[in-house]
Amino acid sequence: MRRPWTRLASAALAGHVFFELGAGVGMPFASVLGPVPAAAFWAAATGAVQQAAGSPSRDTTLALVNGAGLAAVVGHLAGWPRRRTRVGLPWLIDCEGLGPELMRWYNPIIYAGGVASAVALLRENRAAPRWAGLAPLLLVPALVRVQHVEHERLRRLALRRPGWWNRRLAL
C-alpha cells in the first residue's frame, strides 16, 4: 500500500471531525452547509486523499494536506484548555464543547492524526519541497482563532436551533 501514514492521517482527521459531529458539537462547515452536506464533504475529501495517496505523482499536494493536518492538531493542542501528561505532552481537558468526559477518547484521535501527519511528512513526501509540509504550520494562530469563533457561533446557533448535531452546545 502506498503512503500508509498519509492514509492514517487522513482517516484520523475524518475520525476527529466525525467524532465531534457524533458527540453533538458540530463539525467544520456544519453550521454553514448543514450537518449532512458537511459530513458528505468530509467523507468525499477523505476519499480523495485516500485515492491521491495511491498516486506516485502527488507528493506536493499530499505534503500540503499532511501539513494542514499537523497544523490542525497543533492548533487544537495550543488553543484549548490542557494539562501536561507525565511525559510532558499537552493533554486537552476540554475542546470545542466536548467536555472533560470525552477527552479520553478525543485526545488519542487528535494525537493519532498529528503523529501520522508528521511521520508522513518525514517519510512519504520526500519529493515535495520542504515548504509544502511546513507552510501550513504558519496558519496555526489563525486556525486557533477560527476554531474559537466557530465554536461561539455554533453555541449561539445551538441555543436558537437545537438539533441532534449540536445538542451538546445547547446545554
N, C-alpha and C positions, 0 to 999 in steps of 0.2 A: 504494500500500500504506500502510495506517495504521500509525503508530508503528514505523518500521523500526529505531530504536535500541533500543526495548524488546524487539523481536523478536530482535535481535542479542544483547542482554544475556542474554536467556533461553536462546538457543542456546549462548552461551559458557558459561553456568553448567552446562547439560547436558553440554557438551563437557568441562568441568572434572571433574565427578563421574564421567562415563563413562571419561575418561582414567585417573582413579585406579583404577577398577574393572579396566579392561583391563591396567593396569600391575601389578596384583596387590597393591594396598594397601587394597582395600576401597572402600567408597562410603558416604556418610552413610546410616545406618539398616540397612546390610547385616548388621551384627553382631547386630542385634535381629530384623529381619524375615527375613533371609536375602538372598543376593545377587540372586536372580531377582525376588522381590517388591519389593526396594528399587529395582532397575532399572526395574521396571514403575511404581512410584510416581513416580520422577524423570521417566520418559517421559510419564506422564499429567500431571504438574504442568507440564512444559514445554509440552505440548499445550494445557493450559488457559490458560497465559499467552499463547501464540500466538493462541488464539481470542479471549481478552479484549482483546488488542491491537487487534483489529478493531472493537471496540465504542466508540462515541463517549462513552459514559457511565461508563467505568471508570477515570477519572483517579486518584482517591484510592487505589483498590486497586493500580493499576499503579505509582503513586508509592511505595507501601509495598514492593512487590515489587522495584522498581529500587533503593530504599534498602537493602533487605536484601541484594541482590546486591552493591552497593557495600560494605556493611559486611563481607560475607564476604571480599571481595578485600582490604580494609584489614586485616582480621583475619589473613589469611594472610601478608600482607607485614609486619605488625607482630610476628607470633607465631612465626616460624620463622627459622632462620639465613639471613642475607642479607649482601650486599655492596652497594656503590654502583656504579652504572654511571658512565661518563664524564660523563653529563649530570646525575648526582646522584640518579637514581631507584633505589629499592631493587630488588635482583635476588635472588630466592631461590637459595640454594646447596643447599638440601635442604628437603624439606617432606613431612611425613606418611609418611616412609619411602620416598619415591620414589628418593632417591639423587641425587647430583650429575649423573649421566649423563642423566637425564631432564629436568633443569631447562631445557635449551634449548628444549624443546617446551612444557613446563608453564607457564613464565613468560609466553610470548605468549598462551596461553589465558587465564590469570588477568588479564593486562592488558587483553585484548580485552573481557572481561566488565566490568571496572571502568570502562574508558573508555566503553563503550556504556551502562552504567547511569548514569554521571554525565551524559553528553550527553542521555540520555532524560529525566532529572530536569530538566535545564535547558530542554529544547526541547519535550518531548512531554506533560508532565504539568502544564501551566500552570494548569488549572482546579482542581487539587488544592491543598489547604492546604500551605504550605511545610513544616510539621512532619511531614507524612506521609512525605516523602522523607528528611528528616534524622533523625527519631526512631530508625530502626534503627541509625544510627551510634553511638548510646548503648550499643548491645549489643556493640560490638567487644571490650571486655575479657572479657565473658562468652563470646563466640564463641572467642576465643583459648584460654581455659581449657577449654571444651568440646572443641575440636579436640585438645588435648593429652591430656585424659582419655580421649577416644575412641580416639586413636592408641595409647595404652598398653593399653587394653582389647583393641583389635584385635591388638596384638602378642602379648599373653598367649593370646588365642584361637587365633592362628595357630600358636603353639607346641604347643598342646593338640590342635587340629584343623586341620591344614593343608589348604588347598584351592586350587583354581585362582584364586580371587578374593582370597586373602590370602597367596599364595605368597611375595611379596617380603618380607613381615614375618616369615616363619618362618626367614629366613636368619640 
